Amino acid sequence: MFSKNKKILIVAAHPDDEILGCGGTVARLIKQGCSAYTLILGEGITSRDEQRDIKKRSRDLLELKEQAVQANRAIGIKEVYFCGFPDNRFDSKPILDIIRAIEKIKIKIKPDIIYTHFAKNLNIDHQITYKAVITATRPLTNETVKEIYSFEILSSTEWNYPISFSPDLFIDITSGLKDKIRALRCYKSELRTSSHPRSTHGVILNAEYWGTRVGIKYAEAFKTVRVIK
């Protein structure tokens, strides 16, 4: 997994999912010589207020994009791609459109590794993102993607009771947790207060939680989807 010079693509439903899910791991891989890119499928935030003024919404979306670029730059991501699918409404779009959006970037980058959402998250956009990634990376001849891992998103994965996230891969991010937190702090509009799972406090506690299960200080956890060696 930690071979040098591999290309990584993170496919996330919303801005900040990419850092929450695998920011520490990808930061570590970049430092070890890999190159990484992020594809954010959804616009984010627009489902929160149906009555929001259109001009204000446009400003908010532009600000969120800027925050996403800053956050990804903080961990060394080479480029962030945006698709603008409607927030929490991926099911209102033909899934073929989402698959093709992923395929377009996949063909351009030719990644070896993809990180994306856990299939059983509460959020419908996360579920559809996973399904679209799996479809876009069918293991056919000449497929470049040899490894796919799914990550959790705090306040989505653990809230889909009684389904639980049962990871089988744990990555030590003890040396890179500061990078992840620094990147998350770029998302000023997305971070929550300390009692919320998606606060910096919650993220640190979760990294410590997974770390204690495998004998290290801080870890990110993943479910292996497919690995071809």
Kinemage of the C-alpha trace (Angstrom):
@kinemage 1
@onewidth
@group {chain A} dominant
@subgroup {mainchain}
@vectorlist {calphas} color= white
{ca met a 1} P 0.000 0.000 0.000
{ca phe a 2} L 2.851 2.393 0.757
{ca ser a 3} L 4.722 1.960 -2.507
{ca lys a 4} L 6.181 5.148 -3.923
{ca asn a 5} L 5.031 6.885 -7.091
{ca lys a 6} L 1.461 5.585 -7.041
{ca lys a 7} L -1.396 7.835 -8.120
{ca ile a 8} L -4.263 8.301 -5.695
{ca leu a 9} L -7.762 9.583 -6.373
{ca ile a 10} L -10.127 10.505 -3.558
{ca val a 11} L -13.759 10.462 -4.683
{ca ala a 12} L -15.900 12.348 -2.176
{ca ala a 13} L -19.526 13.370 -2.205
{ca his a 14} L -19.082 16.743 -0.481
{ca pro a 15} L -16.369 19.248 0.364
{ca asp a 16} L -14.627 18.187 3.618
{ca asp a 17} L -15.497 14.463 3.209
{ca glu a 18} L -12.104 13.886 1.611
{ca ile a 19} L -10.209 15.272 4.625
{ca leu a 20} L -12.491 13.694 7.216
{ca gly a 21} L -12.307 10.288 5.555
{ca cys a 22} L -8.671 9.870 4.576
{ca gly a 23} L -6.810 13.161 5.012
{ca gly a 24} L -4.180 11.756 7.361
{ca thr a 25} L -3.505 8.670 5.255
{ca val a 26} L -3.222 10.535 1.971
{ca ala a 27} L -0.983 13.171 3.556
{ca arg a 28} L 1.310 10.335 4.649
{ca leu a 29} L 1.305 8.721 1.201
{ca ile a 30} L 2.123 12.039 -0.461
{ca lys a 31} L 5.122 12.483 1.827
{ca gln a 32} L 6.275 9.012 0.793
{ca gly a 33} L 6.259 9.914 -2.900
{ca cys a 34} L 2.713 9.334 -4.135
{ca ser a 35} L 0.714 11.918 -6.059
{ca ala a 36} L -2.911 12.534 -5.087
{ca tyr a 37} L -5.989 14.171 -6.561
{ca thr a 38} L -9.481 14.835 -5.237
{ca leu a 39} L -12.812 14.647 -7.034
{ca ile a 40} L -15.695 16.286 -5.156
{ca leu a 41} L -18.976 15.285 -6.786
{ca gly a 42} L -21.489 17.461 -4.900
{ca glu a 43} L -21.744 21.190 -4.449
{ca gly a 44} L -22.363 20.981 -0.695
{ca ile a 45} L -24.395 23.215 1.671
{ca thr a 46} L -27.338 23.972 -0.663
{ca ser a 47} L -29.670 21.501 1.065
{ca arg a 48} L -29.436 23.394 4.354
{ca asp a 49} L -31.673 26.341 3.531
{ca glu a 50} L -34.277 26.131 0.803
{ca gln a 51} L -35.072 29.826 1.157
{ca arg a 52} L -31.507 31.061 0.781
{ca asp a 53} L -31.017 34.069 -1.477
{ca ile a 54} L -29.582 32.968 -4.835
{ca lys a 55} L -26.771 35.526 -4.785
{ca lys a 56} L -25.807 34.561 -1.249
{ca arg a 57} L -25.906 30.890 -2.204
{ca ser a 58} L -23.528 31.554 -5.087
{ca arg a 59} L -21.149 33.402 -2.774
{ca asp a 60} L -21.332 30.593 -0.210
{ca leu a 61} L -20.587 27.952 -2.846
{ca leu a 62} L -17.641 29.926 -4.181
{ca glu a 63} L -16.306 30.337 -0.648
{ca leu a 64} L -16.717 26.611 0.008
{ca lys a 65} L -14.796 25.760 -3.167
{ca glu a 66} L -11.995 28.071 -2.091
{ca gln a 67} L -11.930 26.386 1.319
{ca ala a 68} L -11.758 22.974 -0.376
{ca val a 69} L -8.793 24.008 -2.514
{ca gln a 70} L -6.984 25.395 0.554
{ca ala a 71} L -7.714 22.270 2.619
{ca asn a 72} L -6.488 19.916 -0.087
{ca arg a 73} L -3.421 22.021 -0.715
{ca ala a 74} L -2.631 21.781 3.008
{ca ile a 75} L -2.071 18.018 2.716
{ca gly a 76} L -0.353 18.146 -0.683
{ca ile a 77} L -3.157 17.301 -3.121
{ca lys a 78} L -2.129 18.223 -6.672
{ca glu a 79} L -5.565 19.210 -7.974
{ca val a 80} L -9.201 19.302 -6.873
{ca tyr a 81} L -11.975 18.628 -9.382
{ca phe a 82} L -15.574 19.727 -8.803
{ca cys a 83} L -18.748 18.395 -10.442
{ca gly a 84} L -21.523 20.375 -8.720
{ca phe a 85} L -24.176 17.681 -8.297
{ca pro a 86} L -27.010 18.884 -6.004
{ca asp a 87} L -26.371 18.506 -2.284
{ca asn a 88} L -28.198 15.556 -0.679
{ca arg a 89} L -30.025 15.021 -3.967
{ca phe a 90} L -27.744 12.687 -5.902
{ca asp a 91} L -30.755 10.378 -6.191
{ca ser a 92} L -32.478 13.049 -8.291
{ca lys a 93} L -29.859 12.585 -11.013
{ca pro a 94} L -29.325 9.579 -13.283
{ca ile a 95} L -26.544 7.554 -11.694
{ca leu a 96} L -25.022 7.208 -15.159
{ca asp a 97} L -24.229 10.945 -15.067
{ca ile a 98} L -22.309 10.475 -11.811
{ca ile a 99} L -20.512 7.391 -13.118
{ca arg a 100} L -19.418 9.269 -16.242
{ca ala a 101} L -18.165 12.189 -14.156
{ca ile a 102} L -15.963 9.774 -12.210
{ca glu a 103} L -14.821 7.985 -15.358
{ca lys a 104} L -13.808 11.277 -16.956
{ca ile a 105} L -11.391 12.117 -14.133
{ca lys a 106} L -10.275 8.513 -13.765
{ca ile a 107} L -9.289 8.359 -17.435
{ca lys a 108} L -7.421 11.653 -17.107
{ca ile a 109} L -5.464 10.713 -13.965
{ca lys a 110} L -5.197 6.915 -14.323
{ca pro a 111} L -5.073 6.333 -10.538
{ca asp a 112} L -3.722 3.180 -8.925
{ca ile a 113} L -5.682 3.688 -5.695
{ca ile a 114} L -9.125 5.125 -4.958
{ca tyr a 115} L -10.482 6.158 -1.571
{ca thr a 116} L -14.217 6.731 -1.327
{ca his a 117} L -17.248 6.433 0.926
{ca phe a 118} L -18.478 3.436 2.892
{ca ala a 119} L -21.445 1.862 1.099
{ca lys a 120} L -23.743 1.874 4.141
{ca asn a 121} L -23.452 5.489 5.263
{ca leu a 122} L -26.626 7.267 6.307
{ca asn a 123} L -26.174 10.008 3.721
{ca ile a 124} L -27.749 9.152 0.354
{ca asp a 125} L -25.039 11.011 -1.577
{ca his a 126} L -22.377 8.869 0.107
{ca gln a 127} L -24.218 5.676 -0.837
{ca ile a 128} L -24.558 6.713 -4.462
{ca thr a 129} L -20.928 7.863 -4.637
{ca tyr a 130} L -19.773 4.418 -3.518
{ca lys a 131} L -21.997 2.665 -6.049
{ca ala a 132} L -20.855 4.976 -8.850
{ca val a 133} L -17.170 4.439 -8.000
{ca ile a 134} L -17.582 0.662 -8.037
{ca thr a 135} L -19.314 0.857 -11.395
{ca ala a 136} L -16.747 3.236 -12.866
{ca thr a 137} L -13.875 0.955 -11.829
{ca arg a 138} L -15.149 -2.421 -12.941
{ca pro a 139} L -12.133 -4.786 -12.994
{ca leu a 140} L -11.854 -5.098 -16.749
{ca thr a 141} L -8.727 -5.443 -18.859
{ca asn a 142} L -6.642 -2.240 -18.801
{ca glu a 143} L -8.313 -0.902 -15.644
{ca thr a 144} L -5.636 1.088 -13.808
{ca val a 145} L -7.319 1.057 -10.388
{ca lys a 146} L -5.903 -1.862 -8.404
{ca glu a 147} L -6.897 -0.820 -4.879
{ca ile a 148} L -10.169 0.612 -3.560
{ca tyr a 149} L -10.773 1.489 0.089
{ca ser a 150} L -13.853 2.964 1.728
{ca phe a 151} L -13.697 5.393 4.621
{ca glu a 152} L -16.074 6.524 7.327
{ca ile a 153} L -17.501 10.018 7.689
{ca leu a 154} L -18.276 11.127 11.224
{ca ser a 155} L -21.965 11.995 11.746
{ca ser a 156} L -22.954 9.812 8.792
{ca thr a 157} L -21.339 6.401 9.105
{ca glu a 158} L -21.987 5.876 12.812
{ca trp a 159} L -25.513 7.327 12.631
{ca asn a 160} L -26.852 4.637 10.276
{ca tyr a 161} L -27.893 2.414 13.180
{ca pro a 162} L -27.851 -0.595 13.447
{ca ile a 163} L -25.417 -0.971 10.525
{ca ser a 164} L -21.843 -0.641 11.735
{ca phe a 165} L -18.542 0.189 10.081
{ca ser a 166} L -16.203 -2.809 10.474
{ca pro a 167} L -12.798 -1.771 9.141
{ca asp a 168} L -10.062 -4.216 8.218
{ca leu a 169} L -7.286 -1.726 7.500
{ca phe a 170} L -5.808 0.740 9.976
{ca ile a 171} L -3.271 3.387 8.975
{ca asp a 172} L -1.024 5.030 11.546
{ca ile a 173} L -1.510 8.796 11.216
{ca thr a 174} L 0.260 9.745 14.445
{ca ser a 175} L 2.810 11.816 12.542
{ca gly a 176} L 0.191 13.307 10.205
{ca leu a 177} L -2.751 14.114 12.435
{ca lys a 178} L -1.653 17.756 12.629
{ca asp a 179} L -1.795 17.941 8.821
{ca lys a 180} L -5.340 16.586 8.837
{ca ile a 181} L -6.500 19.029 11.508
{ca arg a 182} L -4.825 21.953 9.752
{ca ala a 183} L -6.648 20.994 6.547
{ca leu a 184} L -9.995 20.655 8.319
{ca arg a 185} L -9.612 24.119 9.807
{ca cys a 186} L -9.638 25.501 6.264
{ca tyr a 187} L -13.299 24.440 6.138
{ca lys a 188} L -14.525 27.276 8.310
{ca ser a 189} L -18.124 26.835 7.160
{ca glu a 190} L -18.163 23.069 7.767
{ca leu a 191} L -16.478 22.528 11.135
{ca arg a 192} L -18.729 22.135 14.169
{ca thr a 193} L -18.331 22.845 17.874
{ca ser a 194} L -16.502 20.439 20.170
{ca ser a 195} L -19.558 18.361 21.131
{ca his a 196} L -20.215 17.449 17.473
{ca pro a 197} L -18.503 14.434 15.816
{ca arg a 198} L -17.291 16.680 12.981
{ca ser a 199} L -15.360 19.042 15.210
{ca thr a 200} L -11.587 18.957 15.461
{ca his a 201} L -12.062 17.520 18.954
{ca gly a 202} L -14.313 14.779 17.566
{ca val a 203} L -11.871 13.955 14.774
{ca ile a 204} L -8.971 13.631 17.209
{ca leu a 205} L -11.022 11.430 19.542
{ca asn a 206} L -11.997 9.189 16.639
{ca ala a 207} L -8.371 8.837 15.517
{ca glu a 208} L -7.463 7.920 19.074
{ca tyr a 209} L -10.364 5.434 19.217
{ca trp a 210} L -9.138 3.531 16.149
{ca gly a 211} L -5.541 3.791 17.295
{ca thr a 212} L -6.251 2.131 20.640
{ca arg a 213} L -7.735 -0.844 18.806
{ca val a 214} L -4.493 -1.601 17.018
{ca gly a 215} L -1.907 -0.427 19.524
{ca ile a 216} L -0.945 2.950 18.084
{ca lys a 217} L -1.689 6.516 19.112
{ca tyr a 218} L -3.796 7.743 16.184
{ca ala a 219} L -5.214 5.883 13.187
{ca glu a 220} L -7.603 6.176 10.269
{ca ala a 221} L -9.722 3.105 9.537
{ca phe a 222} L -10.822 1.689 6.189
{ca lys a 223} L -12.852 -1.125 4.717
{ca thr a 224} L -11.055 -2.847 1.862
{ca val a 225} L -13.261 -2.997 -1.221
{ca arg a 226} L -10.840 -4.547 -3.695
{ca val a 227} L -7.093 -5.090 -3.905
{ca ile a 228} L -5.407 -6.667 -6.915
{ca lys a 229} L -1.776 -7.689 -6.438
